[in-house]
């Protein structure tokens, strides 16, 4: 587990873009069926030994789940009455994938209606119309899951040190990142220009850490940390390790650290040794560990 696979953005950007839309289709099943939880805690996906899962989604008094299997490269839908549907991940365009998911749920006797416009992406294409994203390289998809699996393990150790309110370690399919958030217990005023997503995501003081695979703005995978609201004392803080940098995103300064190429990046990321998180915790008056 100390040998982390490389994940160069340029080598799998088309697969990433397609997989991003696939996960949005599946993630919206949770939004449609699950009761709302604070900071959208009811929407994320979770790491499994084979991929990413919705966990159990309620359907009346029954339930179903959907799991991306990046070993056999299929989406597996399972109903609580024993029904199972499998959809091969074969590079079909998003429009076809969306229809396959809807049809599979109907065959399970659990039809679901979702909003068809992707979230948190520029120039979104409604799922039924998206013939643009149709690349799926199984080697890249599996490598992505292997990287997420290692980070998930490290972040769960980090999460366990904090005894206050904290989110699960979950994969947000909108922003396409694996994240964990600690809360101070104090409310916060969302940014005045916030849309629906950010209005409910940033209504409490928080420090969030996570991992991005990269996008067209930042064409490299990176770990990040941010605090909201912006705590006093951030100006002049030296970002560490050496590869880290500050990036101002919506008035929430982000500490970005490129993935370490050393033999064991886990040792550098594990709390309380993450310097970005330490600085944010001190500035925001949140403890690094304990209550």
C-alpha positions as CSV (number, residue, x, y, z in Angstrom):
1,X,0.0,0.0,0.0
2,X,3.0,2.3,0.3
3,X,3.5,2.2,-3.5
4,X,1.0,4.8,-4.8
5,X,0.1,4.7,-8.5
6,X,0.7,7.8,-10.5
7,X,-2.4,9.6,-11.8
8,X,-1.2,12.2,-14.5
9,X,-4.3,14.3,-15.4
10,X,-3.4,14.6,-19.1
11,X,-3.2,10.8,-19.6
12,X,-6.8,10.1,-18.5
13,X,-8.6,13.4,-18.8
14,X,-11.2,12.1,-21.2
15,X,-11.9,9.0,-19.0
16,X,-12.1,11.3,-16.0
17,X,-14.6,13.6,-17.7
18,X,-16.8,10.7,-18.7
19,X,-16.6,9.0,-15.3
20,X,-17.4,12.3,-13.7
21,X,-20.8,12.3,-15.6
22,X,-21.4,8.6,-14.8
23,X,-21.0,9.3,-11.1
24,X,-23.3,12.3,-11.3
25,X,-26.1,10.1,-12.8
26,X,-25.7,7.6,-10.0
27,X,-25.1,10.2,-7.2
28,X,-28.3,11.9,-8.1
29,X,-30.2,8.8,-7.2
30,X,-29.2,9.5,-3.6
31,X,-30.4,13.1,-3.9
32,X,-33.8,12.0,-5.3
33,X,-34.5,9.3,-2.7
34,X,-32.5,10.1,0.5
35,X,-33.7,12.5,3.2
36,X,-31.6,15.7,3.2
37,X,-28.8,15.9,5.8
38,X,-26.8,19.0,6.8
39,X,-24.0,20.0,4.5
40,X,-25.3,17.5,1.9
41,X,-24.1,14.5,3.9
42,X,-26.8,12.4,2.2
43,X,-25.3,12.7,-1.3
44,X,-21.8,11.3,-1.4
45,X,-20.4,8.0,-2.5
46,X,-18.2,5.8,-0.4
47,X,-15.1,3.6,-1.1
48,X,-15.5,-0.1,-1.3
49,X,-13.0,-2.9,-1.9
50,X,-14.0,-2.8,-5.6
51,X,-15.0,0.8,-6.3
52,X,-17.6,3.4,-5.2
53,X,-21.0,2.8,-3.7
54,X,-24.1,4.9,-2.9
55,X,-24.7,2.8,0.2
56,X,-28.4,1.7,0.8
57,X,-30.9,4.1,-0.8
58,X,-34.4,4.1,0.6
59,X,-37.3,3.2,-1.7
60,X,-40.4,3.2,0.5
61,X,-39.7,0.5,3.1
62,X,-37.3,-1.3,0.7
63,X,-33.9,-0.1,-0.6
64,X,-31.4,-0.5,-3.3
65,X,-27.8,0.5,-3.9
66,X,-25.5,1.2,-6.9
67,X,-21.8,0.3,-6.9
68,X,-19.2,1.2,-9.5
69,X,-17.0,-1.9,-9.7
70,X,-13.6,-0.9,-11.1
71,X,-12.3,-4.4,-10.9
72,X,-14.8,-5.9,-13.3
73,X,-15.8,-2.5,-14.8
74,X,-19.5,-2.5,-14.3
75,X,-22.2,-0.6,-12.4
76,X,-24.0,-3.1,-10.2
77,X,-27.5,-2.2,-8.9
78,X,-28.9,-4.4,-6.1
79,X,-32.4,-4.3,-4.7
80,X,-33.4,-5.5,-1.2
81,X,-35.7,-8.1,-2.6
82,X,-32.7,-9.8,-4.2
83,X,-32.9,-8.3,-7.7
84,X,-29.6,-7.4,-9.4
85,X,-28.8,-5.5,-12.6
86,X,-25.3,-5.0,-14.1
87,X,-24.3,-2.3,-16.6
88,X,-21.0,-2.7,-18.3
89,X,-18.7,0.3,-18.2
90,X,-17.6,0.1,-21.8
91,X,-17.2,3.7,-22.9
92,X,-20.9,4.3,-23.8
93,X,-21.8,7.9,-24.1
94,X,-23.5,9.5,-21.1
95,X,-26.9,9.6,-22.8
96,X,-26.8,5.9,-23.2
97,X,-25.5,5.3,-19.7
98,X,-28.2,7.4,-18.2
99,X,-30.9,5.5,-20.1
100,X,-29.4,2.1,-19.1
101,X,-29.5,3.2,-15.4
102,X,-33.1,4.3,-15.6
103,X,-34.1,1.1,-17.5
104,X,-32.3,-1.1,-14.9
105,X,-34.1,0.6,-12.0
106,X,-37.4,0.0,-13.8
107,X,-36.6,-3.7,-14.2
108,X,-35.9,-3.8,-10.4
109,X,-39.3,-2.3,-9.8
110,X,-37.8,0.8,-8.4
111,X,-38.0,3.6,-11.0
112,X,-36.4,6.9,-10.0
113,X,-36.6,10.4,-11.5
114,X,-33.6,12.6,-11.2
115,X,-32.7,16.1,-12.4
116,X,-30.8,15.6,-15.6
117,X,-28.5,18.7,-15.6
118,X,-25.0,18.0,-14.2
119,X,-23.8,20.0,-11.2
120,X,-20.7,22.1,-10.6
121,X,-19.3,21.8,-14.1
122,X,-18.9,24.5,-16.8
123,X,-21.3,24.3,-19.8
124,X,-23.3,21.3,-18.4
125,X,-25.0,19.1,-21.0
126,X,-28.3,17.3,-19.9
127,X,-27.6,13.6,-19.5
128,X,-30.1,12.5,-22.2
129,X,-28.3,14.8,-24.7
130,X,-24.7,14.1,-23.8
131,X,-23.0,12.3,-26.7
132,X,-19.8,14.2,-26.0
133,X,-18.4,12.2,-23.1
134,X,-17.8,8.6,-24.2
135,X,-14.3,7.5,-23.1
136,X,-13.6,4.8,-20.5
137,X,-10.2,3.4,-20.2
138,X,-10.4,0.5,-17.6
139,X,-6.7,0.8,-16.6
140,X,-7.1,4.5,-15.8
141,X,-10.4,4.0,-14.0
142,X,-8.9,1.2,-11.8
143,X,-5.8,3.3,-11.1
144,X,-8.0,6.2,-9.9
145,X,-9.9,3.9,-7.6
146,X,-6.6,2.5,-6.2
147,X,-5.4,6.0,-5.5
148,X,-8.8,6.9,-3.8
149,X,-8.6,3.7,-1.7
150,X,-5.2,4.6,-0.2
151,X,-6.3,8.2,0.5
152,X,-9.6,6.9,2.0
153,X,-7.6,4.9,4.5
154,X,-5.4,7.8,5.4
155,X,-8.3,10.2,5.8
156,X,-10.2,7.8,8.0
157,X,-7.3,7.8,10.4
158,X,-7.3,11.6,10.3
159,X,-11.0,11.7,10.9
160,X,-10.8,9.4,13.9
161,X,-8.6,11.8,15.8
162,X,-11.4,14.4,16.0
163,X,-14.2,13.9,18.5
164,X,-16.4,16.8,17.5
165,X,-18.9,16.9,14.6
166,X,-17.3,15.6,11.4
167,X,-18.5,14.4,8.0
168,X,-17.8,10.9,6.8
169,X,-15.0,10.5,4.3
170,X,-17.0,10.7,1.2
171,X,-16.7,11.2,-2.5
172,X,-18.5,14.2,-3.9
173,X,-19.6,13.5,-7.4
174,X,-20.3,17.2,-8.2
175,X,-16.8,18.5,-7.5
176,X,-15.3,15.0,-8.1
177,X,-13.2,14.9,-4.9
178,X,-12.8,12.8,-1.8
179,X,-13.3,14.9,1.3
180,X,-13.7,15.1,5.0
181,X,-14.9,18.1,7.0
182,X,-14.6,19.1,10.6
183,X,-17.1,21.5,12.2
184,X,-16.6,23.8,15.2
185,X,-20.3,23.7,16.2
186,X,-20.8,27.4,15.4
187,X,-23.0,28.6,12.5
188,X,-21.7,30.6,9.6
189,X,-23.3,32.9,7.1
190,X,-23.0,31.5,3.6
191,X,-21.4,33.8,0.9
192,X,-24.0,36.3,-0.4
193,X,-23.6,35.1,-4.0
194,X,-24.0,31.4,-3.0
195,X,-26.2,29.1,-5.0
196,X,-28.3,26.3,-3.6
197,X,-25.3,23.9,-3.2
198,X,-23.0,26.3,-1.4
199,X,-25.8,27.9,0.7
200,X,-26.3,24.6,2.4
201,X,-22.7,23.5,2.3
202,X,-21.3,26.6,4.0
203,X,-23.8,27.4,6.7
204,X,-21.4,26.2,9.5
205,X,-17.8,27.0,10.5
206,X,-15.7,24.2,9.0
207,X,-12.3,23.0,7.9
208,X,-12.3,20.6,5.0
209,X,-9.5,18.5,3.5
210,X,-9.6,16.3,0.5
211,X,-8.2,15.1,-2.8
212,X,-8.9,16.3,-6.4
213,X,-7.9,14.3,-9.5
214,X,-7.5,17.6,-11.4
215,X,-9.6,19.5,-13.9
216,X,-9.1,21.9,-16.8
217,X,-8.2,24.7,-14.4
218,X,-5.7,22.7,-12.3
219,X,-4.3,20.0,-14.5
220,X,-2.7,17.9,-11.8
221,X,-4.0,15.8,-8.9
222,X,-3.7,17.6,-5.6
223,X,-4.6,17.4,-1.9
224,X,-6.2,20.5,-0.5
225,X,-7.4,22.1,2.7
226,X,-9.6,25.1,3.3
227,X,-11.5,26.8,6.1
228,X,-14.8,28.6,5.9
229,X,-15.3,31.4,6.9
230,X,-11.8,32.6,6.2
231,X,-10.1,32.6,9.6
232,X,-8.0,35.5,10.8
233,X,-4.2,34.9,10.7
234,X,-4.1,33.1,7.3
235,X,-2.1,36.0,5.6
236,X,1.6,35.3,5.7
237,X,1.2,31.6,6.7
238,X,3.8,29.5,4.9
239,X,2.3,26.6,3.1
240,X,4.0,23.3,3.6
241,X,5.3,20.9,2.3
242,X,7.5,22.5,-0.4
243,X,5.2,21.5,-3.3
244,X,2.2,23.2,-1.7
245,X,0.7,26.5,-2.7
246,X,-2.1,28.9,-1.8
247,X,-5.0,29.4,-4.2
248,X,-7.9,31.8,-3.6
249,X,-11.2,30.1,-4.4
250,X,-14.3,32.1,-3.7
251,X,-12.6,33.9,-0.8
252,X,-11.7,30.6,0.8
253,X,-7.9,30.3,0.5
254,X,-7.0,26.7,-0.5
255,X,-3.8,25.0,0.5
256,X,-2.9,22.7,-2.5
257,X,-0.2,20.1,-2.2
258,X,0.8,18.0,-5.2
259,X,0.8,14.2,-4.6
260,X,4.1,13.2,-3.0
261,X,6.4,11.1,-5.0
262,X,8.1,9.7,-2.0
263,X,7.7,6.0,-1.1
264,X,5.0,6.7,1.6
265,X,2.9,9.8,1.0
266,X,0.6,8.5,3.7
267,X,3.1,9.4,6.4
268,X,3.2,13.0,5.2
269,X,-0.5,13.3,5.0
270,X,-1.6,11.6,8.2
271,X,-2.8,14.0,10.9
272,X,-1.5,15.7,12.9
273,X,1.4,15.9,10.5
274,X,-0.5,17.7,7.7
275,X,0.9,21.2,8.0
276,X,-1.9,22.9,6.0
277,X,-4.5,21.5,8.3
278,X,-2.5,22.4,11.4
279,X,-2.3,26.0,10.3
280,X,-6.0,26.2,9.4
281,X,-6.9,24.6,12.7
282,X,-4.9,27.1,14.7
283,X,-6.2,30.1,12.7
284,X,-9.8,28.9,13.0
285,X,-9.5,28.0,16.7
286,X,-10.3,24.3,16.0
287,X,-8.4,21.5,17.6
288,X,-6.3,19.3,15.4
289,X,-7.2,16.2,17.5
290,X,-9.6,15.5,20.4
291,X,-12.6,17.7,21.2
